[in-house]
Amino acid sequence: MEEHAPADDLPSVPREQSWVQPSSSRMLATYLADLEDLLDEQHWAAALRDACALPYIAVALADPQLRSSSERCKAWCDEWIRSPDADDDSEERIARTLSAHFDRLDEQSPAGIPANALRRLRLRRHARTRPRGFSAERAPVHDREGASALEICTAVVDGVRRWYAHCGCHDAVAQTNLARLAVLR
């Protein structure tokens, strides 16, 4: 017969080792995979549109009424989007591009709800989750517009992945909103 040590005698697991990997959102993963496909296919304008909508979507998901604003998106970008290899000029260009897009989204969404962006997020929710794997090295970029789009999209996608892994998957409001979007018809 095997003897068990009392619970008090068991070594405690350090907090870092007990951390559980975040769950994933199929809708968000599919949206990001579709965006990466647009980049692979060099559809720069469509990729930029979808990438620039991501901060707006993330802010809306974290809000109980699914509202977002350009000011909140800019604050979100300051916190989550960083380009480790970028110089000051490219970081400024990323911020300027996103800011202009946020202003357009504010004009299109007077109630503060980014309906079109959230609709695109929901669009393929039943699609099978594809493996991640876009690599900037795979895309041969021969023009300035493509290089800029690739840089902006990569920075935003990385920021959204960081946000979801560190905050979104643990945020009850974001998870509730994702569930609400999944059941909307």
C-alpha positions in Angstrom: 0.0 0.0 0.0 1.2 3.4 -0.9 1.4 6.2 1.6 0.5 9.8 0.6 2.2 12.8 2.1 -0.2 15.3 3.7 -1.0 18.3 1.5 1.0 20.6 3.7 4.2 18.6 3.1 3.9 18.8 -0.7 6.2 21.3 -2.4 4.3 24.3 -3.8 4.5 24.9 -7.5 6.0 28.3 -8.3 3.6 30.7 -9.9 5.5 30.9 -13.2 5.2 27.1 -13.6 1.5 26.9 -12.7 0.6 29.4 -15.4 -1.7 27.9 -18.0 -1.3 28.8 -21.6 -4.1 31.0 -22.8 -7.0 29.6 -24.7 -7.4 30.8 -28.3 -10.3 32.4 -30.1 -11.1 30.7 -33.3 -12.7 33.8 -34.7 -9.6 35.9 -33.9 -7.2 33.2 -35.1 -9.1 32.9 -38.4 -9.2 36.7 -38.9 -5.4 36.8 -38.4 -4.8 33.9 -40.7 -6.9 35.5 -43.4 -4.9 38.7 -42.9 -1.7 36.8 -43.3 -3.0 35.2 -46.5 -3.7 38.7 -47.8 -0.1 39.5 -47.1 1.2 36.3 -48.7 -0.9 37.2 -51.8 0.4 40.8 -51.7 -3.1 42.3 -51.4 -1.7 45.3 -49.5 -4.8 47.5 -49.4 -7.1 44.8 -48.0 -4.4 43.6 -45.6 -3.9 47.1 -44.3 -7.7 47.6 -43.9 -8.0 44.4 -41.8 -4.9 45.1 -39.8 -5.9 48.7 -39.0 -9.2 47.5 -37.8 -7.6 45.1 -35.3 -6.9 47.7 -32.5 -10.5 49.0 -33.0 -11.8 45.4 -32.6 -9.6 44.7 -29.5 -10.7 47.9 -27.8 -14.4 47.1 -28.6 -14.0 43.5 -27.3 -12.8 44.8 -24.0 -15.8 47.2 -23.7 -19.1 45.9 -22.3 -21.0 47.8 -25.0 -18.6 46.9 -27.8 -17.7 50.5 -28.2 -14.4 51.9 -29.4 -13.0 55.3 -30.2 -9.9 56.6 -31.9 -8.5 57.9 -28.6 -8.9 54.5 -26.9 -7.4 52.8 -30.0 -4.4 55.1 -29.9 -3.8 54.3 -26.2 -4.2 50.6 -27.0 -1.6 50.9 -29.8 0.8 52.7 -27.5 0.6 49.8 -25.0 0.6 46.8 -27.4 2.2 47.7 -30.7 5.9 47.8 -30.7 8.3 47.1 -33.6 11.6 45.9 -32.1 13.6 46.3 -35.3 12.0 49.6 -36.3 13.6 53.0 -36.2 11.7 56.1 -35.0 10.6 56.9 -38.5 8.9 53.6 -39.1 7.2 53.7 -35.6 5.9 57.2 -36.4 4.7 56.0 -39.8 2.9 53.1 -38.2 1.3 55.4 -35.7 0.3 57.9 -38.3 -1.3 55.3 -40.6 -3.2 53.7 -37.7 -4.4 57.1 -36.5 -5.7 58.1 -39.9 -7.6 54.8 -40.1 -9.1 55.2 -36.6 -10.4 58.7 -37.5 -12.1 57.2 -40.6 -13.6 54.4 -38.4 -14.9 57.0 -36.0 -16.7 58.8 -38.9 -18.2 55.5 -40.1 -19.3 54.4 -36.6 -20.9 57.4 -35.0 -22.3 55.2 -32.1 -18.7 54.1 -31.4 -19.5 50.5 -32.3 -17.2 49.2 -35.1 -19.9 47.2 -36.7 -18.2 46.5 -40.1 -14.9 45.4 -38.4 -16.8 43.2 -35.9 -18.8 41.7 -38.8 -15.6 40.8 -40.7 -14.3 39.2 -37.4 -17.4 37.0 -37.3 -17.5 36.3 -41.0 -15.6 33.1 -40.9 -16.1 31.9 -37.3 -17.1 28.4 -38.5 -14.0 28.0 -40.5 -11.4 25.5 -39.4 -8.6 27.0 -37.5 -5.5 27.1 -39.7 -2.0 26.9 -38.4 -0.2 30.1 -37.9 2.8 30.5 -40.0 3.1 33.8 -41.9 6.6 34.8 -42.2 7.8 38.1 -43.5 10.7 36.4 -45.1 8.4 34.4 -47.3 6.9 37.4 -49.0 9.1 38.9 -51.6 8.3 42.6 -51.5 9.5 44.6 -54.5 7.8 47.9 -53.8 7.7 50.6 -51.2 4.0 50.3 -50.6 4.3 46.6 -50.0 7.2 46.9 -47.6 5.3 49.6 -45.6 2.1 47.5 -45.5 4.0 44.4 -44.4 5.7 46.3 -41.6 2.5 47.9 -40.3 0.4 44.6 -40.6 3.1 42.6 -38.9 3.4 45.1 -36.0 -0.4 45.2 -35.5 -0.8 41.4 -35.7 2.0 40.8 -33.2 0.4 43.4 -30.9 -3.0 41.7 -31.1 -1.5 38.4 -30.4 0.3 39.8 -27.4 -2.9 41.6 -26.1 -5.0 38.4 -26.5 -2.4 36.2 -24.8 -1.8 38.6 -21.9 -5.2 40.2 -21.4 -7.9 39.2 -23.8 -8.1 35.6 -23.0 -8.3 36.4 -19.3 -10.7 39.3 -19.6 -14.3 38.3 -18.8 -15.7 41.2 -20.9 -13.7 40.3 -23.9 -14.6 36.6 -23.7 -18.3 37.4 -23.2 -18.2 39.7 -26.3 -16.5 37.0 -28.3 -19.2 34.6 -27.3 -21.9 37.2 -28.1 -20.4 37.7 -31.6 -20.2 33.9 -32.1 -24.0 33.5 -31.6 -25.2 36.6 -33.5 -26.9 35.7 -36.8 
